[in-house]
Amino acid sequence: MTRASEARESGEYDVVVLGAGPVGENVADRAAAAGLGVAVVESELVGGECSYWACMPSKALLRPAIARADARKVPGLRQAVGGPLDAEAVLAHRDDYAAHWKDDGQVAWLDSIGARLHRGHGRLDGARRVTVTAPGGERYTLTARHAVAVCTGSRAVLPGLPGLAGARPWTSREATSAQRVPDRLAVVGGGVVAAEMATAWQALGSRVTVLVRGGGLLPRMEPFVGEHVADALTEAGAVICTHVSVTAVERAAGTGPVTLTLDDGSRAEADEVLFATGRAPRTGDLGLETVGLDPGSWLSVDDTCRVTGTDWLYAVGDVNHRALLTHQGKYQARVAGAAIAARAGGRTALDTAPWGEHAATADHAAVPQVVFTDPEAASVGLTLAEAEATGRRVRAVDHDLAAVAGSGLYAEGYRGRARMVVDLDREILLGVTLVGPAVGELLHSATVAVAGEVPIGRLWHAVPAYPTISEVWLRLLETYRG
């Protein structure tokens, strides 16, 4: 009897999870920990985008680049790291972190929590029903007593440009899994994927050209962040072109160099081209139409991650478009899992007040993000422009990170900047942004301050150790107090 056949005979679970990435795994974990029977349906690798084509392989590519850049700023060490990176070793290390694109370990973990994995493509087939098409073509139905959670994530979007389909462009997947270093790489886009992959492949030996439609890199962060990152990329040898759009792409017979036609009529040539131009939800073939929802759409949810207008369907992670970040999706999964378990247990009054057990409040007020470029960029909460748009009385407080003793010890010629955005009426922080070497490890203290709504008067008593870069907190508070 095949696995598909077995499932036909026992296809009823408390919870059915569509997608076995980090988000789906966490929903399954929370539901299983509450004693619920859980099925997980996955059409690709268990572990999802983050494990194989995003977070893990990209950071494995970036870590040697950032470590070398930092070492070159340390007297007595820079001479020892003057040569090129060993690209073969870096790519091999990346392959290890991507588990060589095998999911045995992740499958074993799912088994350990008691969740049942169903390999195949899952589609909704009415309320609480999921039809699974197994790899061999067999089809069977799973039924959820309490909830179905859509955790299928997002996919890279390619623009509808002439010639693009035959040019074999890179998306984020190819950029994190490529097995050789292209001599010339064109990067189209200015967001996180574009900035990180430009950093990684430039360090590995590619001649990188970044083509940005807007005015600079990382436009969703404070303006000074993109300026610092662009300056460092330019100094490393990359070429950054702003206010430029690609109008056509050509790769003769699908081989050889790629030629990009730009909106000013000029042309650029590269050996590979990465399009990092946005994401779309992976909801196009999920049977949403069978439950009155639009296929291919982002799914609107409440703070428990339950889909608007339903009492059984949840959308967790990228698909709800609240915060397209792995760690934020896992946070949502913990909240959603707790809410599913509570409702399955008969609770009708959940703790959905702001910062409650069953409310993903941080999605609105305290989303942390680190961009692993050189220099690193880190932010949590609102930018100054976002805070001003809410109508609150706010003030931005800035400090030069290079003026902190710990920064000078960390790297000669350290450059960076820190900003906190203060709600003047409540005297709490609405947001914090940092850019500079090693600032990613400073972010959690900022996240605690923002999520905890810690009064500035109390932050004054949180004494930073000397001499560390985190002493910037004291300098920001001194600047605020005048």
VENGI-V40455 format. One record per pair of residues at least 6 apart in sequence whose ideal C-beta (glycine too) atoms are under 8 Angstrom apart, sorted by the first residue. I is the first residue (numbers start at 0). J is the second residue. D is the distance in whole Angstrom. If there is no record, write none. Layout:
# VENGI-V40455
<<I/J/D> <I/J/D>>
This chain:
# VENGI-V40455
<<1/133/8> <1/135/8> <1/137/7> <2/117/8> <2/118/8> <2/133/7> <3/119/8> <3/131/8> <3/133/4> <3/135/7> <3/137/4> <3/138/8> <3/139/6> <4/137/7> <4/139/8> <6/117/6> <6/131/7> <6/139/5> <6/141/7> <7/139/4> <7/140/8> <10/139/6> <10/140/6> <10/141/5> <10/142/6> <11/141/8> <11/142/5> <11/144/7> <12/35/8> <12/36/5> <12/37/6> <12/38/4> <12/115/7> <12/141/6> <12/142/7> <12/143/6> <12/144/7> <13/30/7> <13/35/4> <13/36/5> <13/37/7> <13/143/7> <13/144/5> <13/145/5> <13/146/8> <13/343/6> <14/26/8> <14/27/7> <14/30/5> <14/35/5> <14/36/7> <14/37/5> <14/38/7> <14/143/6> <14/145/6> <14/146/5> <14/147/7> <14/148/7> <14/339/6> <14/343/8> <15/37/8> <15/38/5> <15/39/8> <15/40/7> <15/121/8> <15/127/8> <15/129/5> <15/141/5> <15/142/8> <15/143/4> <15/146/8> <15/147/5> <15/148/7> <16/23/5> <16/26/5> <16/27/5> <16/30/8> <16/37/7> <16/38/7> <16/39/5> <16/40/7> <16/114/8> <16/147/8> <16/148/5> <16/150/6> <17/23/7> <17/40/5> <17/121/5> <17/129/7> <17/147/7> <17/148/7> <17/149/5> <17/150/6> <17/151/6> <17/285/7> <18/39/8> <18/40/7> <18/41/7> <18/47/7> <18/149/7> <18/150/4> <18/151/4> <18/152/6> <18/281/8> <18/316/8> <19/27/8> <19/39/5> <19/40/8> <19/41/4> <19/45/4> <19/46/7> <19/47/6> <19/105/7> <19/109/7> <19/116/7> <19/150/8> <20/46/7> <20/47/2> <20/48/6> <20/49/6> <20/50/7> <20/150/6> <20/152/6> <20/316/7> <20/328/8> <21/46/7> <21/47/6> <21/49/5> <21/50/7> <21/325/5> <21/328/7> <21/329/5> <21/332/8> <22/47/7> <22/150/4> <22/152/7> <22/315/5> <22/316/4> <22/317/8> <22/325/8> <22/328/4> <22/329/6> <22/331/7> <22/332/5> <23/39/6> <23/41/8> <23/47/7> <23/148/7> <23/150/4> <23/315/8> <23/316/8> <23/332/8> <24/39/8> <24/45/8> <24/46/8> <24/47/8> <24/105/8> <24/108/7> <24/109/7> <24/332/8> <25/328/8> <25/329/5> <25/332/3> <25/333/6> <25/336/7> <26/148/5> <26/150/6> <26/313/8> <26/315/6> <26/332/5> <26/335/6> <26/336/5> <26/339/7> <27/37/5> <27/39/5> <27/109/7> <27/112/7> <27/114/4> <27/336/8> <28/112/5> <28/114/8> <28/332/8> <28/336/7> <29/332/7> <29/333/6> <29/335/8> <29/336/2> <29/337/6> <29/339/8> <29/340/7> <30/37/5> <30/146/8> <30/336/5> <30/339/6> <30/340/6> <31/37/5> <31/112/5> <31/113/5> <31/114/6> <32/112/7> <32/336/8> <33/336/7> <33/337/8> <33/339/8> <33/340/3> <33/343/7> <33/344/8> <34/340/8> <35/145/7> <35/339/7> <35/340/6> <35/343/6> <36/115/8> <37/112/8> <37/113/7> <37/114/4> <37/115/7> <38/114/7> <38/115/5> <38/116/8> <38/117/6> <38/141/5> <38/143/8> <39/45/8> <39/109/6> <39/114/5> <39/115/7> <39/116/5> <39/117/7> <40/117/5> <40/119/7> <40/120/8> <40/121/4> <40/129/6> <40/131/6> <40/141/7> <41/116/7> <41/117/8> <41/118/7> <42/118/8> <42/119/6> <42/120/4> <42/121/7> <44/50/7> <44/51/6> <44/100/7> <44/101/8> <44/102/4> <44/105/7> <45/102/4> <45/105/4> <45/106/5> <45/109/6> <45/116/7> <46/98/8> <46/102/5> <46/105/4> <47/152/6> <48/152/6> <48/153/8> <49/55/6> <49/325/5> <50/97/7> <50/98/7> <50/102/8> <50/105/7> <51/97/5> <51/98/7> <51/100/6> <51/176/8> <52/97/8> <52/171/6> <52/172/4> <52/175/5> <52/176/6> <53/171/6> <53/175/7> <53/325/7> <54/325/5> <55/96/5> <55/97/6> <56/93/5> <56/96/6> <56/97/5> <56/175/4> <56/176/6> <57/171/8> <57/174/8> <57/175/5> <57/195/6> <57/196/7> <57/199/7> <57/371/7> <58/96/8> <58/371/6> <59/89/8> <59/92/6> <59/93/4> <59/95/8> <59/96/4> <59/97/8> <60/89/6> <60/90/8> <60/93/5> <60/175/7> <60/199/4> <60/200/8> <60/203/7> <61/195/6> <61/198/6> <61/199/5> <61/371/5> <61/372/8> <62/371/8> <63/84/5> <63/89/5> <63/92/8> <63/202/7> <64/84/7> <64/198/6> <64/199/6> <64/201/8> <64/202/3> <64/203/7> <64/373/6> <65/198/8> <65/371/7> <65/373/5> <65/375/7> <65/436/8> <67/80/5> <67/84/6> <67/202/7> <68/202/8> <68/231/8> <68/235/8> <68/373/4> <68/436/8> <69/409/8> <69/410/6> <69/436/6> <69/437/7> <70/76/5> <70/77/7> <70/79/8> <70/80/4> <71/77/5> <71/80/6> <71/81/8> <72/410/4> <72/411/5> <72/412/6> <72/413/7> <72/436/8> <73/410/6> <73/411/7> <74/411/6> <83/204/6> <84/202/6> <84/203/6> <84/204/7> <86/180/5> <86/203/5> <86/204/6> <89/203/6> <90/178/7> <90/180/8> <93/175/8> <97/175/8> <97/176/7> <98/104/6> <98/105/8> <100/176/7> <106/116/6> <109/116/5> <110/116/7> <117/131/5> <117/133/8> <117/141/7> <118/133/6> <118/134/6> <119/131/5> <119/132/5> <119/133/4> <119/134/6> <120/131/7> <120/132/5> <120/284/7> <121/129/5> <121/130/7> <121/131/5> <121/141/8> <121/285/7> <122/129/7> <122/130/5> <122/132/8> <122/284/7> <122/285/6> <122/286/4> <122/289/8> <123/129/6> <123/130/8> <123/147/7> <123/285/6> <123/286/4> <123/287/6> <123/289/5> <123/290/6> <123/312/8> <124/130/4> <124/140/7> <124/286/6> <124/289/6> <125/289/5> <125/290/7> <126/290/6> <126/311/6> <127/142/6> <127/143/4> <127/144/7> <127/146/8> <127/147/6> <127/311/6> <128/140/6> <128/141/7> <128/142/6> <128/143/8> <129/140/7> <129/141/5> <129/142/8> <129/143/7> <129/147/6> <130/138/6> <130/139/7> <130/140/5> <130/141/8> <130/286/7> <131/138/7> <131/139/6> <131/140/7> <131/141/6> <132/138/5> <133/139/8> <143/311/7> <144/343/8> <145/311/7> <145/339/6> <145/342/7> <145/343/4> <146/311/5> <146/312/7> <146/313/6> <146/339/5> <146/342/8> <146/343/7> <147/311/6> <147/312/6> <147/313/7> <148/304/8> <148/312/8> <148/313/4> <148/314/8> <148/315/6> <148/335/7> <148/339/7> <149/282/7> <149/285/7> <149/298/6> <149/306/8> <149/312/7> <149/313/7> <149/314/5> <149/315/7> <149/318/6> <150/314/8> <150/315/5> <150/316/5> <150/318/7> <150/328/8> <150/332/7> <151/280/8> <151/281/4> <151/282/7> <151/285/7> <151/318/6> <152/280/8> <152/281/5> <152/316/6> <152/317/5> <152/318/7> <152/328/8> <153/278/4> <153/279/6> <153/280/5> <153/281/6> <153/317/4> <153/318/7> <153/323/6> <154/278/7> <154/279/6> <154/280/8> <154/281/5> <155/170/4> <155/171/5> <155/172/7> <155/274/7> <155/275/8> <155/276/8> <155/277/8> <155/278/6> <156/276/6> <156/277/4> <156/278/6> <156/279/5> <157/163/6> <157/168/7> <157/170/7> <157/274/6> <157/276/7> <158/245/8> <158/274/7> <158/276/6> <160/245/6> <160/246/7> <160/247/6> <160/248/5> <161/246/8> <161/247/4> <161/248/7> <162/247/5> <162/248/5> <162/249/5> <162/250/8> <163/248/5> <163/274/8> <165/250/7> <165/253/6> <166/248/5> <166/249/7> <166/250/4> <166/253/7> <166/257/5> <166/272/7> <167/250/6> <167/253/6> <168/248/7> <168/257/8> <168/272/5> <168/273/7> <168/274/5> <169/177/7> <169/271/6> <169/272/7> <169/273/4> <169/274/7> <170/273/7> <170/274/6> <170/275/8> <171/192/5> <171/196/8> <171/273/8> <171/275/6> <173/271/8> <173/273/7> <174/192/7> <174/196/5> <174/200/8> <174/273/5> <174/275/8> <175/196/8> <177/271/8> <180/200/7> <180/203/5> <180/204/5> <180/205/6> <181/200/7> <181/205/5> <181/269/7> <181/270/4> <181/271/4> <182/205/7> <182/206/7> <182/270/5> <183/205/7> <183/206/5> <183/207/8> <183/208/7> <183/256/8> <183/268/7> <183/269/4> <183/270/5> <183/271/8> <184/197/8> <184/200/5> <184/205/4> <184/206/7> <184/207/5> <184/208/7> <184/269/6> <184/270/7> <184/271/5> <184/272/7> <184/273/7> <185/207/8> <185/208/5> <185/209/8> <185/210/6> <185/257/7> <185/259/6> <185/267/6> <185/269/4> <185/271/7> <185/272/4> <185/273/7> <186/193/5> <186/196/6> <186/197/5> <186/207/6> <186/208/7> <186/209/5> <186/210/7> <186/272/8> <186/273/5> <186/275/6> <187/193/7> <187/210/5> <187/245/6> <187/259/8> <187/272/7> <187/273/7> <187/274/5> <187/275/7> <187/276/6> <188/209/8> <188/210/8> <188/211/7> <188/212/8> <188/273/8> <188/274/7> <188/275/4> <188/276/5> <188/277/8> <189/209/7> <189/211/4> <189/212/7> <189/213/6> <189/215/7> <189/216/5> <189/217/7> <189/218/6> <189/225/7> <189/241/8> <190/216/8> <190/217/7> <190/218/7> <190/219/7> <190/275/6> <190/277/8> <191/217/7> <191/368/8> <191/370/5> <192/273/8> <192/275/4> <193/209/6> <193/211/8> <193/216/7> <193/273/7> <193/275/4> <194/216/5> <194/217/6> <194/228/6> <194/232/8> <194/370/6> <194/372/5> <195/370/6> <195/371/6> <195/372/6> <196/273/6> <196/275/7> <197/207/5> <197/209/5> <197/232/6> <197/237/6> <198/232/7> <198/235/8> <198/371/8> <198/372/5> <198/373/6> <200/207/6> <201/207/4> <201/232/7> <201/235/5> <201/236/6> <201/237/5> <202/235/7> <202/373/8> <206/236/7> <207/232/8> <207/236/8> <207/237/4> <207/238/7> <208/237/7> <208/238/5> <208/239/8> <208/240/7> <208/267/6> <208/269/7> <209/216/8> <209/232/7> <209/237/6> <209/238/7> <209/239/5> <209/240/7> <210/240/5> <210/243/5> <210/244/8> <210/245/6> <210/259/7> <210/261/7> <210/267/7> <211/239/7> <211/240/7> <211/241/5> <211/242/8> <211/243/7> <212/242/7> <212/243/7> <212/244/5> <213/241/7> <213/242/7> <214/241/5> <214/242/6> <215/222/7> <215/225/4> <215/226/7> <215/229/6> <215/241/6> <216/224/8> <216/225/4> <216/228/5> <216/229/5> <216/232/8> <216/239/7> <217/224/5> <217/225/4> <217/228/6> <217/370/6> <217/376/6> <218/225/7> <219/382/8> <220/370/8> <220/376/6> <220/378/5> <220/382/7> <220/432/6> <221/378/7> <221/382/5> <221/383/7> <221/418/6> <221/432/5> <223/416/5> <223/418/8> <223/434/7> <224/370/8> <224/376/5> <224/378/8> <224/432/6> <224/434/5> <227/374/6> <227/376/8> <227/414/7> <227/415/7> <227/416/7> <227/434/5> <227/435/7> <228/370/7> <228/372/5> <228/373/8> <228/374/7> <228/376/6> <228/434/7> <229/239/5> <231/372/7> <231/373/5> <231/374/6> <232/239/6> <232/372/8> <233/239/6> <235/373/7> <243/261/5> <243/262/7> <243/263/7> <244/261/7> <244/262/4> <245/259/5> <245/260/7> <245/261/6> <245/262/8> <246/260/5> <246/261/7> <246/262/5> <247/259/8> <247/260/4> <248/257/6> <248/258/7> <248/259/6> <248/260/8> <248/272/7> <249/257/7> <249/258/5> <249/260/8> <250/256/7> <250/257/5> <250/258/7> <256/268/5> <256/269/7> <256/270/6> <257/268/7> <257/269/5> <257/270/7> <257/271/7> <257/272/5> <258/266/6> <258/267/7> <258/268/5> <259/266/7> <259/267/5> <259/268/7> <259/269/7> <259/272/6> <260/266/6> <261/267/7> <278/317/7> <278/323/6> <279/295/7> <280/295/7> <280/296/7> <280/297/5> <280/298/7> <280/317/7> <280/318/5> <280/320/7> <281/317/8> <281/318/7> <282/294/7> <282/295/6> <282/296/6> <282/297/8> <282/298/7> <282/318/6> <283/294/5> <283/295/4> <284/294/7> <285/294/7> <286/294/8> <287/293/6> <287/294/5> <287/296/7> <288/294/6> <290/309/7> <290/312/7> <291/308/8> <292/298/7> <292/306/7> <297/318/7> <297/319/7> <297/320/4> <298/306/5> <298/314/4> <298/318/5> <298/319/5> <298/320/8> <299/306/7> <299/307/5> <299/319/7> <300/306/6> <300/307/6> <300/313/7> <300/314/5> <300/319/5> <300/321/8> <301/307/7> <301/351/8> <302/334/8> <302/351/6> <302/357/8> <302/358/4> <302/359/5> <302/360/7> <302/362/8> <303/313/8> <303/334/7> <303/335/6> <303/338/4> <303/349/7> <303/351/6> <303/357/5> <303/358/7> <303/359/7> <304/313/5> <304/314/6> <304/315/5> <304/319/7> <304/331/5> <304/334/6> <304/335/4> <304/338/7> <304/359/6> <305/312/7> <305/313/5> <305/335/8> <305/338/7> <306/312/4> <306/313/6> <306/314/5> <313/335/5> <313/338/8> <313/339/7> <315/328/7> <315/331/5> <315/332/5> <315/335/5> <316/328/3> <316/331/6> <316/332/7> <317/323/5> <317/328/6> <319/331/8> <321/327/7> <321/331/7> <321/359/7> <321/362/4> <322/328/8> <322/331/8> <322/362/5> <322/366/5> <324/366/7> <324/368/6> <326/367/7> <327/361/7> <327/362/7> <327/366/6> <327/367/8> <330/359/7> <330/361/6> <330/362/8> <331/359/5> <331/362/7> <334/356/8> <334/357/6> <334/358/7> <334/359/5> <335/359/8> <337/356/6> <337/357/6> <338/349/6> <338/357/4> <341/349/6> <341/357/7> <342/349/7> <349/355/8> <349/356/8> <349/357/4> <350/356/4> <350/357/5> <350/358/7> <351/357/5> <351/358/5> <352/358/7> <353/360/5> <353/364/8> <354/360/5> <354/450/8> <361/450/6> <364/380/6> <364/449/7> <364/450/7> <365/379/6> <365/380/6> <365/446/6> <365/449/5> <365/450/4> <366/379/7> <366/380/7> <367/377/7> <367/378/7> <367/379/4> <367/442/5> <367/443/7> <367/445/8> <367/446/5> <368/377/7> <368/378/6> <368/379/7> <369/375/6> <369/376/7> <369/377/5> <369/439/4> <369/442/6> <370/376/4> <370/377/7> <371/439/7> <373/436/7> <374/414/7> <374/415/6> <374/434/6> <374/435/5> <374/436/5> <374/438/7> <375/434/7> <375/435/7> <375/436/7> <375/437/7> <375/438/5> <375/439/5> <376/432/8> <376/433/7> <376/434/5> <376/438/7> <377/432/7> <377/433/5> <377/434/8> <377/438/5> <377/439/5> <377/441/7> <377/442/4> <377/445/8> <378/430/7> <378/431/7> <378/432/4> <378/433/7> <378/442/8> <379/430/7> <379/431/6> <379/442/6> <379/445/5> <379/446/5> <379/449/5> <379/450/8> <380/420/7> <380/428/7> <380/429/5> <380/430/3> <380/431/6> <380/445/8> <380/449/4> <381/389/8> <381/420/6> <381/429/5> <381/430/4> <382/420/7> <382/430/6> <382/432/7> <383/393/7> <383/395/5> <383/418/7> <383/420/5> <383/430/8> <385/430/7> <386/393/4> <386/420/5> <386/422/8> <386/429/5> <386/430/6> <387/393/6> <391/422/6> <391/423/8> <391/424/7> <391/429/8> <392/422/7> <392/423/4> <392/424/6> <393/420/6> <393/421/6> <393/422/6> <393/423/6> <393/429/7> <394/420/7> <394/421/5> <394/423/6> <394/479/8> <395/418/6> <395/419/8> <395/420/5> <395/421/8> <396/418/7> <396/419/5> <396/420/8> <396/421/6> <396/475/5> <396/478/5> <396/479/5> <397/416/6> <397/417/7> <397/418/5> <397/478/7> <398/416/7> <398/417/5> <398/418/8> <398/471/6> <398/474/5> <398/475/5> <398/478/6> <399/415/8> <399/416/6> <400/406/5> <400/413/7> <400/414/8> <400/415/3> <400/416/6> <400/417/6> <400/433/7> <400/434/8> <400/435/4> <400/438/7> <400/468/7> <400/471/6> <401/407/7> <401/413/5> <401/414/6> <401/415/6> <401/435/8> <402/474/7> <403/468/6> <403/470/5> <403/471/5> <403/474/6> <404/465/7> <404/466/4> <404/470/7> <405/465/8> <405/466/5> <405/467/4> <405/468/4> <405/469/7> <405/470/6> <406/413/4> <406/415/7> <406/435/7> <406/436/8> <406/468/5> <407/413/6> <408/466/6> <409/436/6> <409/437/6> <409/468/6> <410/436/5> <413/435/7> <413/436/6> <414/435/7> <415/433/7> <415/434/5> <415/435/2> <415/436/7> <415/438/7> <416/433/7> <416/434/6> <416/435/7> <417/431/7> <417/432/7> <417/433/5> <417/435/8> <417/438/8> <417/471/5> <417/474/8> <417/475/6> <418/431/7> <418/432/5> <418/433/8> <419/428/5> <419/430/7> <419/431/5> <419/445/8> <419/475/5> <419/479/8> <420/428/7> <420/429/5> <420/430/4> <420/431/7> <421/427/7> <421/428/6> <421/429/7> <421/455/7> <421/479/6> <422/428/8> <422/429/5> <425/452/8> <426/454/6> <426/455/5> <426/456/7> <427/449/8> <427/452/5> <427/453/7> <427/454/6> <427/455/7> <428/445/8> <428/448/5> <428/449/5> <428/453/7> <428/455/7> <428/458/8> <429/449/7> <430/449/7> <431/442/8> <431/445/4> <431/448/7> <431/449/6> <433/441/6> <433/442/7> <433/445/7> <433/471/8> <435/468/8> <437/468/6> <438/468/7> <441/468/6> <441/469/6> <441/471/7> <444/469/7> <444/472/7> <447/453/7> <448/458/6> <455/476/7> <455/479/7> <458/472/7> <458/476/6> <459/476/6> <459/480/8> <461/472/7> <462/473/8> <463/469/4> <463/470/5> <463/471/8> <463/472/5> <463/473/5> <464/470/8>>
